[in-house]
Amino acid sequence: MSTPNPIIEHFNADAAVYDARTGGCTRELAEHCISLAENIKPIDNKSIILDNACGTGIVTDVLLRSKSASADQPEIHAVDGAENMVRITAETIPSSTRAHTATMLGEDLTFPDGTFSHSFTNMSLMFFADPVKGAKEIWRTLQPGGVAVVTIWTAPRNMDVIRDVQMQIKPDDPPFQIPVSPEWLKTYHTVGLLNQAGLRDIQASEVEVHFGAETAEAVADILAEGVGAMVFAAWTDDEKKKARELLVDAVNKVGVTFTRGDGQGIGIPLRAGIIIGRKE
């Protein structure tokens, strides 16, 4: 019997609510990634794309929507180690498309060498059990001249908001820390991994996206029901009520208005790193 993977178990358990708990930030980031990738290598009906560690298929969905009115529908393979994520992705893919799903770890891709013209790993390489091996698999499965895109957070300010509320109510508790090594918040770390894996012409840039919703209250609810549910788990009902009030205040303080495809809202601005490389 194989040893359970706690990261995969977490994402399996969280799959049904994953999209709601992102506040739309990973979808907004996916749109930036696809645009940057197309500036280097256009996506058309000859493209074969990997949506690596796909989660609920956000990259796949953005790609399909962007190409729905054209003849340039690419072939897409969306894979994830969490079978519940893969199931949700499969349920959202129209049958008329050339998109496919499979349960597969990013460290052990079963695709032949040189399969993909484009490879997207959106906010997931840092959660791989073996990121070095995962980066090598990205390189291995790319075609010569293929483009790989990997994203990270560089300033996850939604986590800062949670920590600030925690410190106001429980100042003696250890401050909440995001569950990845601090080096993952620096683009140079991912640049180094991709370079070590064999990718070249690596470029790193940063963009602003939003952890948002229609109102500050809705953003506070997403925070409280997501990361807040872990941080506040052992708190009393009165403390949780106070935390919710402070979250609303914090969102109103640091939040900005923004507009994206589903309309205008308020959101916490986050900074994300986009690292792009090519296979020679």
C-alpha positions in Angstrom: 0.0 0.0 0.0 1.3 3.4 -0.9 2.0 6.1 1.7 -0.8 8.7 1.8 0.3 12.1 0.4 -0.9 14.8 2.8 -0.8 17.5 0.2 -2.9 15.5 -2.2 -5.3 14.5 0.6 -5.7 18.2 1.4 -6.5 19.2 -2.2 -8.9 16.3 -2.6 -10.8 17.4 0.5 -10.8 21.0 -0.6 -11.7 20.5 -4.2 -15.4 21.4 -4.0 -14.7 24.8 -2.4 -11.3 25.6 -4.0 -12.5 28.1 -6.6 -14.6 30.0 -4.1 -11.8 30.3 -1.6 -9.3 31.8 -4.2 -11.3 35.0 -4.5 -10.8 34.8 -8.2 -7.1 35.6 -7.9 -5.7 32.4 -9.6 -8.1 32.8 -12.5 -7.0 36.4 -13.0 -3.4 35.3 -12.9 -4.1 32.5 -15.4 -5.3 35.2 -17.9 -2.0 37.1 -17.5 0.0 33.8 -17.9 -1.7 32.9 -21.1 -1.3 36.3 -22.6 2.4 36.4 -21.8 2.9 32.9 -23.2 1.2 33.8 -26.4 3.5 36.8 -26.8 6.3 34.3 -27.1 4.6 31.4 -28.9 1.0 31.8 -30.2 -1.5 29.2 -29.3 -3.5 27.7 -32.2 -5.0 24.5 -33.3 -1.6 22.9 -33.6 -0.7 23.6 -30.0 -0.7 20.9 -27.4 -0.9 22.3 -23.9 -0.3 20.9 -20.4 -2.4 22.3 -17.5 -0.1 20.8 -14.9 -1.4 20.3 -11.3 -4.5 21.8 -12.8 -6.6 22.0 -9.7 -10.2 22.7 -10.8 -9.0 23.4 -14.4 -8.8 27.2 -14.2 -6.1 27.5 -16.9 -8.0 25.0 -19.1 -11.2 27.0 -18.7 -9.6 30.3 -19.5 -8.0 28.8 -22.6 -11.2 27.3 -23.8 -13.1 30.5 -23.3 -10.5 32.6 -25.0 -10.5 30.3 -28.1 -14.2 29.4 -28.1 -15.1 31.7 -31.0 -12.1 30.8 -33.2 -10.8 27.9 -35.2 -7.6 27.9 -33.0 -8.8 25.4 -30.4 -5.7 23.8 -29.0 -5.4 20.3 -27.6 -5.2 20.5 -23.8 -4.3 17.9 -21.2 -5.3 18.9 -17.6 -3.7 16.7 -14.9 -3.6 16.7 -11.2 -2.6 14.2 -8.4 -5.9 14.9 -6.6 -8.7 12.9 -8.2 -11.4 15.2 -6.9 -9.8 18.1 -8.6 -9.6 16.2 -11.9 -13.3 15.1 -11.6 -14.4 18.7 -11.2 -12.2 19.8 -14.1 -13.7 17.1 -16.3 -17.2 18.1 -15.5 -16.6 21.7 -16.7 -15.1 20.8 -20.1 -17.5 20.9 -23.0 -17.5 17.6 -25.0 -16.9 19.5 -28.2 -13.4 20.6 -27.2 -10.0 18.9 -27.5 -9.4 19.0 -23.8 -8.7 15.8 -21.8 -8.1 15.1 -18.1 -6.1 12.5 -16.1 -5.1 11.9 -12.5 -1.4 12.3 -12.5 1.3 13.7 -10.3 3.4 16.5 -11.7 6.6 14.7 -10.6 5.6 11.6 -12.6 4.0 12.7 -15.8 3.3 9.7 -18.1 3.5 11.7 -21.4 6.3 11.0 -23.8 9.3 13.3 -24.1 8.6 16.4 -26.2 4.8 16.3 -26.1 3.8 19.9 -25.3 4.1 23.2 -27.1 3.1 25.0 -23.9 3.1 24.0 -20.2 1.4 25.9 -17.4 2.0 25.2 -13.7 -0.2 27.8 -11.9 0.4 28.2 -8.2 1.3 24.6 -7.6 5.0 23.8 -8.0 5.7 24.9 -4.4 3.3 22.1 -3.2 5.0 19.3 -5.1 6.6 16.6 -2.9 9.7 16.9 -5.1 9.7 20.3 -6.9 13.1 19.6 -8.5 11.7 16.5 -10.1 8.6 18.4 -11.1 10.6 21.0 -12.9 12.6 18.3 -14.7 9.3 16.8 -15.9 8.1 20.1 -17.2 11.3 20.3 -19.3 11.2 16.7 -20.4 7.6 16.9 -21.7 8.1 20.1 -23.6 8.8 20.2 -27.3 12.0 21.9 -28.5 11.0 25.5 -28.6 8.2 24.9 -26.2 7.2 27.5 -23.5 6.8 26.7 -19.8 5.0 29.1 -17.4 5.3 28.7 -13.6 3.7 31.1 -11.1 4.3 31.8 -7.4 3.1 34.4 -4.9 5.6 37.2 -4.1 3.2 39.3 -1.8 0.2 37.2 -0.6 -1.4 40.1 1.3 -4.5 38.1 2.0 -2.3 36.1 4.4 -1.1 39.3 6.0 -4.7 40.3 6.7 -5.4 37.0 8.5 -2.1 37.3 10.5 -2.9 40.9 11.5 -6.4 39.9 12.8 -4.9 36.9 14.7 -2.3 39.2 16.4 -5.1 41.6 17.5 -7.1 38.9 19.1 -4.5 36.3 20.1 -1.2 38.3 20.4 0.5 35.6 22.3 -0.1 32.9 19.7 2.6 32.1 17.1 1.9 34.2 14.1 0.3 32.3 11.2 2.7 31.5 8.4 1.9 30.4 4.9 2.6 26.6 4.5 5.6 26.9 2.1 9.2 27.8 2.6 9.9 31.6 2.4 12.2 31.0 -0.6 9.1 30.3 -2.7 8.1 34.0 -2.4 11.2 35.0 -4.4 11.2 34.6 -8.2 14.9 33.8 -8.2 14.2 30.5 -6.5 11.9 29.3 -9.2 14.2 30.7 -11.9 17.0 28.6 -10.4 14.9 25.4 -10.4 13.8 25.8 -14.0 17.3 26.6 -15.1 18.6 23.5 -13.3 15.9 21.5 -15.1 17.2 22.7 -18.4 15.0 25.5 -19.4 16.6 28.6 -21.0 15.7 32.2 -21.9 14.0 32.4 -18.5 12.2 35.6 -17.7 10.6 36.6 -14.4 8.0 39.4 -14.0 5.4 40.4 -11.4 1.7 41.3 -11.8 -1.0 42.4 -9.5 -4.1 40.4 -9.1 -7.0 40.6 -6.6 -8.4 38.3 -3.9 -11.9 39.7 -4.2 -15.6 39.6 -4.3 -18.5 42.0 -4.8 -18.3 43.4 -1.3 -15.8 43.7 1.6 -18.2 41.5 3.7 -18.0 38.8 1.0 -14.2 39.0 0.9 -14.1 38.7 4.7 -16.3 35.6 4.5 -14.0 33.9 2.0 -11.0 34.6 4.3 -12.8 33.4 7.4 -14.0 30.2 5.7 -10.7 29.4 4.0 -7.4 30.1 5.8 -9.3 31.6 8.7 -11.0 28.3 9.4 -7.6 26.8 10.2 -6.2 29.8 12.2 -9.4 30.4 14.2 -10.3 26.7 14.6 -9.9 26.6 18.4 -11.2 30.1 19.1 -14.4 30.8 21.0 -17.5 31.9 19.2 -17.0 35.4 20.5 -13.5 35.5 19.2 -14.5 34.3 15.8 -17.3 36.9 15.7 -14.7 39.6 16.5 -12.3 38.2 13.9 -15.1 38.5 11.2 -15.6 42.1 12.2 -11.9 42.9 12.0 -11.6 41.1 8.7 -14.3 43.4 7.2 -12.5 46.4 8.6 -9.1 45.2 7.2 -10.6 44.6 3.7 -12.1 48.0 3.7 -8.7 49.4 4.7 -6.4 47.6 2.3 -8.9 46.6 -0.5 -9.1 48.3 -3.8 -11.9 48.4 -6.4 -11.2 46.4 -9.6 -13.0 45.2 -12.7 -12.7 41.8 -14.3 -14.9 39.6 -16.5 -17.6 39.0 -13.9 -17.9 42.7 -13.0 -16.6 45.2 -10.5 -15.7 44.3 -6.9 -13.4 45.0 -4.0 -10.3 43.0 -3.5 -7.0 42.7 -1.6 -4.2 43.4 -4.1 -1.7 40.5 -4.3 1.6 40.3 -6.2 2.4 37.2 -8.2 5.5 36.1 -10.0 5.3 34.7 -13.5 8.4 32.8 -14.6 8.6 31.8 -18.3 11.3 29.7 -19.9 11.8 27.8 -23.2 13.2 24.4 -24.1 16.1 24.7 -26.6 
